[in-house]
Amino acid sequence: MDQGSGPVRTGVVKFYIDEKLFGFLIDDETNEEVYVPVAGLIDEIKKNSKVTYRVIEGKNGPEAIDVRVVKK
């Protein structure tokens, strides 16, 4: 898997569609939407999951990789 650039970021999953194998999250710091492809997942995610991730530049813009659910 590609190495993410920059620091580990945090966010909340806006939605994830298992059938389509993608979703979006909202970055805690910037409030921007970040695309989440299935290849970027380490843990299973669902709507409102609190996650950590790294960002790479994908073919259509920023993509989240190394997405992990924050354990409570």
N, C-alpha and C positions, 0 to 999 in steps of 0.2 A: 504494500500500500504506500502511496505517496506520503512524504513527510509534510506535515502542516507547517505553514510559515507563521512566525510570530508566537505569541504566548498562548497558553490555554485560556479559552474564553468560557463564559457561562451564559446560559440562556434557558428559555422555556419553550417547549414544543408547542407550536401553534396548531399543527395537525400533522398526522402521518397516515397515509393510505397504504395498507399492506398490499392490496390488490395491484396498486400502481407502482409500488416499491419506491416511493419518495414522499417527502413532506417538507415542511418549513418550520424553522424555529425563529424566535425573536431574541436577539442579542440583548443581554441585560444592560450593557453599557451604552450601546448606540440606538437601541430600539429598532434596529433594521432587521428585515427578514433575511434569513440565510437558507438556501436550498439544502436539503438533506437527502442525498441519494442512498439507496440501500447499501451500496458499497462503503459508505462512510460510517456505518453503524458498527459498534462493538457490542452494545447492549440493545435489547429490544426496547423501543420507545412507544409512547402513546401521548395523546393530547395532554398538555399541562405537565409532562415530565420535566423536572429540573435536570439539566444536562451540562456537562463540560464538553468542549470540542476545540478543534483547531480549524483554521480556514485555509483552503487552497484556492487558486484561481482556476475555475472549471471552464469548460468551453462556452458556457452561457453566463459567466459571472462567478461570484464567490460561492464556494461549496463547503459544507461542514464535513469534516472527517474525524475519525477517532472519537465518535460521539458515544459518551458514557452517561448513564443515569447516575445522578448524585445520590448516594446512599444516605438515608436519614439517620 
